Amino acid sequence: MIKPFKPYAPEQPWLPFSEVLLDWDEDFHQLMLCDHIRMVAYESAIRSQVRPGQVVVDLGTGTGILALWALQAGAGRVYGIDLDADVLELATQRIHAHGFADRFEAVNRLSYDVVLPEPADVLISEIIGNVGDNEDFQPILQDAIARLLKPGGTVIPEAVETFIVPVEAIRTHQDIGNGSVATLNGRYQFQQLLRQKNIRNPFNLYYDAIIPTQQHLADVQQVKRYDGNWQQAPQYSRALDFTVTTTGTLTGFKGFFRAQLAPQVILDISSGDIGGRKCSDSWKHCFFPIEQPLAVEQGDRIELRFERRYPHDQAPFRQIYSWHGQVVPRNASATTTANVAREQPLQFRQSMDEAALAGISLSALPALDAAPDAG
């Protein structure tokens, strides 16, 4: 079993590495290479799907481990596409060291600008963030499937579903408030990231953190599903209505993904079992905090409006998430003295676009969407 690159603890908030993906260094790539569930799932999927002689595209090849597995499975040629020239050189060195120099072609371009001499039989990518779309994979894969893959070709992953659930994560909330956010090395600075995002309130950013399942306050709900030709809208607004199953304190929401990599291979990062190596070292979970913790009781309702959109400057690999809503006490209509403190809905509003917060009205949440991909 692969050992983790860097130790971490439950509820420990980490810098959201999907928000700094253009700055990833060798340490972060090593973090991914030591992520046990990631490595096992992707190797199994690639070896089960790639056939001898096939042409494969590895989109976002990084240090080349996925391309190497494809070559070992018999791929006749692998095109490894990556925007980072330095990390692509590491991939080339890895492939050459294993004797596949004549079957690997490194492509140092943005995938939108790539034109290949031949269509691929298999498209492999691992540009998934811990809440699925926080590395902006949808338009990238839609374009690659349309232009680089043969009709009816194989896509790894086949589908990605994203989920969210309200949680009680007291330590995570306290550490965010204190500015105690973990990182890999001095290259990644929390305060610098806040400045880059024009965020003054740390509760208007999401974080990487393992939130154990026992800290869920309600049942998990699906937010989005991407599959097929990946034509699902990347900007959306979802209204979710949770019924509290466990009395506690709402401190935010846990997001995660479940990916169908191949017919028999599922990569699910929902687990919080660090000791058993069942959770993801590199992705962890996505924690969306609320600034003011709210006491909730069994039977209360949590109405959440969860949104994803692009910033006005259209910067690449950028997205803005907003999460706002209210807790509606189960006895909101009661009028007894004991219940009067819990009669009114308790509201929260957070957004990575702080300038837009003034325009978010909680007086009337929009009607619940009819389907996960609505909006």
C-alpha positions as CSV (number, residue, x, y, z in Angstrom):
1,M,0.0,0.0,0.0
2,I,1.3,3.4,-1.0
3,K,2.3,5.6,2.0
4,P,1.1,9.2,2.0
5,F,3.5,11.9,0.9
6,K,2.6,14.2,3.8
7,P,0.6,13.4,7.0
8,Y,-2.7,15.1,7.6
9,A,-5.5,14.9,10.1
10,P,-9.3,14.8,10.1
11,E,-10.9,18.3,10.0
12,Q,-7.5,19.9,9.2
13,P,-8.0,22.6,6.5
14,W,-5.6,22.8,3.7
15,L,-5.1,25.3,0.9
16,P,-7.5,24.5,-2.0
17,F,-4.9,23.2,-4.4
18,S,-7.4,23.2,-7.4
19,E,-7.3,27.0,-7.1
20,V,-3.5,27.1,-7.7
21,L,-3.2,24.4,-10.3
22,L,-1.1,26.5,-12.6
23,D,1.5,26.7,-9.8
24,W,1.7,23.0,-9.0
25,D,5.3,21.9,-8.3
26,E,7.0,18.6,-7.9
27,D,5.8,18.3,-4.3
28,F,2.2,18.4,-5.3
29,H,2.7,15.9,-8.1
30,Q,4.4,13.7,-5.5
31,L,1.3,14.1,-3.3
32,M,-0.8,12.8,-6.2
33,L,1.6,9.9,-6.9
34,C,1.3,8.8,-3.3
35,D,-2.5,9.0,-3.2
36,H,-3.4,5.3,-2.8
37,I,-7.0,5.3,-3.9
38,R,-6.2,7.5,-6.9
39,M,-3.4,5.4,-8.1
40,V,-5.1,2.1,-7.7
41,A,-8.3,3.2,-9.4
42,Y,-6.7,4.8,-12.4
43,E,-4.2,2.0,-13.0
44,S,-7.0,-0.5,-12.9
45,A,-9.2,1.5,-15.3
46,I,-6.4,2.2,-17.8
47,R,-5.2,-1.4,-17.9
48,S,-8.8,-2.6,-18.4
49,Q,-9.6,-0.2,-21.2
50,V,-6.5,0.3,-23.3
51,R,-5.9,-2.3,-26.0
52,P,-2.7,-3.2,-27.9
53,G,-1.9,-0.8,-30.7
54,Q,-4.4,1.9,-29.7
55,V,-3.8,5.6,-29.9
56,V,-4.2,7.3,-26.5
57,V,-4.4,10.9,-25.5
58,D,-3.4,11.7,-21.9
59,L,-4.9,15.1,-21.2
60,G,-3.0,16.9,-18.4
61,T,-0.3,14.2,-18.4
62,G,1.6,15.7,-15.4
63,T,4.5,13.4,-14.5
64,G,3.4,10.8,-17.0
65,I,2.2,7.9,-14.7
66,L,-1.1,7.5,-16.5
67,A,0.6,7.6,-19.9
68,L,3.1,5.0,-18.7
69,W,0.3,2.6,-17.7
70,A,-1.3,3.1,-21.1
71,L,1.9,2.2,-22.8
72,Q,2.4,-0.8,-20.5
73,A,-1.1,-1.9,-21.5
74,G,0.0,-2.0,-25.1
75,A,-0.9,1.5,-26.5
76,G,0.8,2.0,-29.9
77,R,1.2,5.7,-29.3
78,V,0.4,8.1,-26.4
79,Y,0.2,11.8,-26.8
80,G,0.8,13.5,-23.4
81,I,-0.6,17.0,-23.3
82,D,0.4,19.4,-20.6
83,L,0.7,23.2,-20.2
84,D,3.7,23.0,-17.8
85,A,6.9,22.4,-19.7
86,D,8.9,21.5,-16.6
87,V,6.5,18.8,-15.4
88,L,6.2,17.5,-19.0
89,E,9.9,17.0,-19.1
90,L,9.6,14.8,-16.0
91,A,7.0,12.8,-17.8
92,T,9.2,12.4,-20.8
93,Q,12.1,11.2,-18.6
94,R,9.8,8.7,-16.8
95,I,8.5,7.3,-20.2
96,H,12.1,7.1,-21.6
97,A,13.4,5.3,-18.5
98,H,10.8,2.6,-19.1
99,G,11.8,2.1,-22.7
100,F,8.8,3.7,-24.4
101,A,10.6,6.7,-26.0
102,D,9.5,5.8,-29.5
103,R,5.8,5.6,-28.5
104,F,5.3,8.7,-26.5
105,E,4.9,12.3,-27.8
106,A,5.0,15.2,-25.4
107,V,2.7,18.1,-26.4
108,N,3.4,21.3,-24.5
109,R,0.3,23.3,-25.3
110,L,-3.1,24.2,-24.0
111,S,-5.4,21.4,-25.1
112,Y,-7.7,23.8,-27.0
113,D,-4.8,24.6,-29.3
114,V,-3.7,21.0,-30.0
115,V,-4.2,19.4,-33.4
116,L,-3.1,15.8,-33.6
117,P,-2.1,13.9,-36.7
118,E,-4.5,11.1,-35.9
119,P,-7.6,10.6,-33.8
120,A,-7.3,8.8,-30.5
121,D,-9.0,5.5,-29.5
122,V,-8.8,6.4,-25.8
123,L,-8.9,9.8,-24.0
124,I,-7.6,9.7,-20.5
125,S,-7.8,12.7,-18.1
126,E,-7.4,13.4,-14.4
127,I,-8.3,17.1,-14.3
128,I,-10.9,16.5,-11.6
129,G,-11.1,18.7,-8.5
130,N,-12.4,17.5,-5.2
131,V,-15.8,18.8,-5.9
132,G,-15.6,17.6,-9.5
133,D,-15.6,20.7,-11.6
134,N,-13.2,23.0,-9.6
135,E,-10.5,22.4,-12.2
136,D,-12.9,23.4,-15.0
137,F,-12.8,20.0,-16.7
138,Q,-16.2,20.2,-18.5
139,P,-15.3,22.6,-21.4
140,I,-11.8,21.0,-21.7
141,L,-13.2,17.5,-22.0
142,Q,-16.1,18.5,-24.3
143,D,-13.6,20.0,-26.7
144,A,-11.2,17.1,-26.5
145,I,-13.9,14.5,-27.1
146,A,-15.2,16.4,-30.1
147,R,-11.8,17.1,-31.7
148,L,-9.2,14.6,-30.5
149,L,-11.2,11.3,-30.0
150,K,-12.6,8.9,-32.6
151,P,-16.4,8.7,-32.7
152,G,-17.4,6.1,-30.1
153,G,-14.0,6.2,-28.5
154,T,-13.3,5.4,-24.9
155,V,-13.2,8.2,-22.3
156,I,-11.6,7.8,-18.8
157,P,-13.5,8.8,-16.7
158,E,-16.8,7.9,-18.3
159,A,-18.8,10.0,-15.8
160,V,-18.3,12.2,-12.8
161,E,-20.9,12.9,-10.2
162,T,-20.6,15.7,-7.5
163,F,-22.2,15.6,-4.1
164,I,-22.7,17.9,-1.1
165,V,-23.8,17.4,2.5
166,P,-24.1,19.8,5.5
167,V,-21.6,19.0,8.2
168,E,-20.4,19.8,11.7
169,A,-16.6,20.4,11.5
170,I,-15.8,22.5,14.5
171,R,-12.0,22.3,14.2
172,T,-12.0,23.1,10.5
173,H,-14.1,26.2,11.2
174,Q,-11.9,27.4,14.1
175,D,-8.7,26.9,12.1
176,I,-10.0,28.8,9.1
177,G,-11.0,31.7,11.5
178,N,-7.5,31.6,13.0
179,G,-5.8,31.5,9.6
180,S,-4.3,28.0,10.5
181,V,-4.5,26.5,6.9
182,A,-2.0,23.8,6.1
183,T,0.0,23.7,2.9
184,L,2.8,21.7,1.3
185,N,5.7,24.1,1.2
186,G,6.5,27.8,1.1
187,R,5.5,28.1,-2.6
188,Y,1.8,28.0,-1.6
189,Q,0.8,30.9,0.7
190,F,-2.7,31.2,2.1
191,Q,-2.8,35.0,2.4
192,Q,-1.3,35.4,-1.1
193,L,-4.1,33.2,-2.5
194,L,-6.8,35.3,-0.7
195,R,-5.2,38.4,-2.3
196,Q,-5.1,36.8,-5.7
197,K,-8.8,36.0,-5.4
198,N,-9.7,39.4,-4.0
199,I,-11.1,37.7,-0.9
200,R,-11.0,39.4,2.4
201,N,-13.1,37.0,4.4
202,P,-11.5,33.5,4.6
203,F,-15.0,32.0,5.0
204,N,-15.7,33.0,1.4
205,L,-13.2,30.4,0.1
206,Y,-13.5,26.7,0.0
207,Y,-10.8,24.4,1.5
208,D,-9.3,20.9,1.1
209,A,-10.1,18.9,4.3
210,I,-11.1,15.4,5.3
211,I,-14.5,15.6,7.0
212,P,-15.4,12.1,8.4
213,T,-18.8,10.6,7.5
214,Q,-20.0,10.6,11.2
215,Q,-19.9,14.4,11.0
216,H,-22.6,14.6,8.3
217,L,-25.8,16.3,9.6
218,A,-28.1,15.1,6.8
219,D,-28.2,12.7,3.8
220,V,-25.9,13.4,0.9
221,Q,-27.4,15.0,-2.2
222,Q,-26.2,15.1,-5.8
223,V,-25.3,18.4,-7.3
224,K,-24.2,17.6,-10.8
225,R,-23.4,14.8,-13.2
226,Y,-21.1,15.0,-16.2
227,D,-21.0,12.2,-18.8
228,G,-21.5,11.3,-22.5
229,N,-20.0,14.0,-24.7
230,W,-19.6,16.3,-21.6
231,Q,-22.0,18.9,-22.9
232,Q,-23.5,19.6,-19.5
233,A,-23.6,23.3,-18.6
234,P,-20.5,24.3,-16.5
235,Q,-22.4,27.2,-14.9
236,Y,-25.4,26.3,-12.8
237,S,-27.5,27.1,-9.8
238,R,-28.9,24.3,-7.7
239,A,-31.3,24.5,-4.9
240,L,-31.1,21.7,-2.3
241,D,-33.3,21.0,0.7
242,F,-31.7,18.9,3.4
243,T,-33.6,17.5,6.5
244,V,-31.3,17.4,9.5
245,T,-30.8,13.8,10.8
246,T,-28.4,14.6,13.6
247,T,-28.6,17.4,16.1
248,G,-25.4,19.5,16.1
249,T,-23.8,22.6,14.8
250,L,-23.8,23.5,11.1
251,T,-20.3,24.9,10.2
252,G,-20.4,24.3,6.4
253,F,-20.8,21.8,3.6
254,K,-18.7,18.9,2.5
255,G,-18.3,18.4,-1.3
256,F,-16.9,15.4,-3.0
257,F,-17.0,13.4,-6.3
258,R,-17.6,9.9,-7.5
259,A,-16.1,9.0,-10.8
260,Q,-17.0,6.0,-13.1
261,L,-13.5,5.5,-14.6
262,A,-14.4,2.3,-16.4
263,P,-17.3,-0.1,-16.4
264,Q,-16.0,-1.9,-13.3
265,V,-13.9,0.8,-11.7
266,I,-15.3,3.6,-9.5
267,L,-13.2,6.2,-7.8
268,D,-15.1,7.5,-4.7
269,I,-13.4,10.1,-2.5
270,S,-16.2,10.4,0.1
271,S,-14.5,8.3,2.8
272,G,-13.0,9.9,5.9
273,D,-11.0,6.9,6.9
274,I,-7.4,8.2,6.9
275,G,-5.9,5.3,8.9
276,G,-7.4,2.7,6.6
277,R,-6.1,4.5,3.5
278,K,-9.6,4.8,2.1
279,C,-9.7,8.5,1.6
280,S,-7.8,10.7,-0.9
281,D,-4.5,12.2,0.2
282,S,-4.4,14.7,-2.6
283,W,-8.0,15.6,-3.2
284,K,-9.3,15.2,0.4
285,H,-12.8,16.7,0.5
286,C,-14.0,20.1,-0.4
287,F,-15.2,22.2,2.6
288,F,-17.4,25.2,2.0
289,P,-17.6,27.0,5.4
290,I,-20.2,29.4,6.7
291,E,-19.0,32.3,8.7
292,Q,-21.4,32.0,11.7
293,P,-22.0,28.4,12.9
294,L,-25.7,27.6,13.3
295,A,-27.2,25.2,15.9
296,V,-29.5,22.6,14.2
297,E,-31.8,20.0,15.5
298,Q,-33.1,16.8,14.1
299,G,-36.0,17.6,11.8
300,D,-34.8,21.1,10.9
301,R,-34.5,21.9,7.2
302,I,-31.4,23.4,5.6
303,E,-32.1,25.2,2.3
304,L,-29.0,25.6,0.2
305,R,-28.5,27.5,-3.0
306,F,-25.2,26.2,-4.5
307,E,-23.9,28.0,-7.6
308,R,-21.0,27.8,-10.0
309,R,-20.1,30.5,-12.6
310,Y,-17.2,32.1,-14.3
311,P,-15.6,35.4,-13.4
312,H,-16.2,38.4,-15.6
313,D,-12.5,38.5,-16.6
314,Q,-12.8,35.0,-18.2
315,A,-9.4,34.0,-16.7
316,P,-8.5,30.4,-17.5
317,F,-9.1,27.7,-15.0
318,R,-11.1,30.0,-12.8
319,Q,-14.6,29.6,-11.3
320,I,-16.6,31.2,-8.6
321,Y,-18.7,29.2,-6.2
322,S,-21.4,30.7,-4.0
323,W,-23.3,28.9,-1.2
324,H,-26.1,30.6,0.6
325,G,-29.3,29.7,2.2
326,Q,-31.0,29.2,5.6
327,V,-31.8,26.8,8.4
328,V,-35.6,26.5,8.9
329,P,-36.4,25.1,12.4
330,R,-38.8,22.2,12.4
331,N,-40.9,24.2,14.9
332,A,-40.8,27.5,12.9
333,S,-44.6,27.9,13.1
334,A,-44.8,27.3,16.8
335,T,-45.4,30.2,19.2
336,T,-44.5,28.8,22.6
337,T,-41.9,30.7,24.7
338,A,-39.5,27.8,24.5
339,N,-39.5,27.9,20.7
340,V,-39.5,31.6,20.1
341,A,-35.7,31.7,19.7
342,R,-35.9,29.2,16.9
343,E,-39.0,30.5,15.1
344,Q,-37.2,32.4,12.3
345,P,-35.0,31.0,9.7
346,L,-31.2,31.4,10.4
347,Q,-29.5,32.6,7.3
348,F,-26.0,32.2,5.8
349,R,-24.4,33.6,2.6
350,Q,-20.9,33.0,1.3
351,S,-19.3,33.6,-2.1
352,M,-15.9,33.7,-3.7
353,D,-17.2,36.9,-5.4
354,E,-17.4,39.1,-2.4
355,A,-18.6,42.1,-4.5
356,A,-21.7,40.0,-5.5
357,L,-22.7,39.2,-1.9
358,A,-24.7,42.4,-1.6
359,G,-26.9,41.2,-4.5
360,I,-27.7,37.8,-3.0
361,S,-31.2,38.0,-1.5
362,L,-32.3,35.3,1.0
363,S,-35.8,36.6,1.5
364,A,-37.1,34.0,-1.0
365,L,-34.9,31.2,-2.3
366,P,-35.8,30.1,-5.9
367,A,-37.9,27.0,-6.3
368,L,-36.0,23.7,-6.1
369,D,-34.6,22.5,-9.4
370,A,-36.4,19.5,-11.0
371,A,-33.1,17.8,-11.9
372,P,-29.5,17.8,-10.8
373,D,-28.4,19.4,-14.1
374,A,-31.0,22.2,-14.1
375,G,-29.8,25.8,-14.2
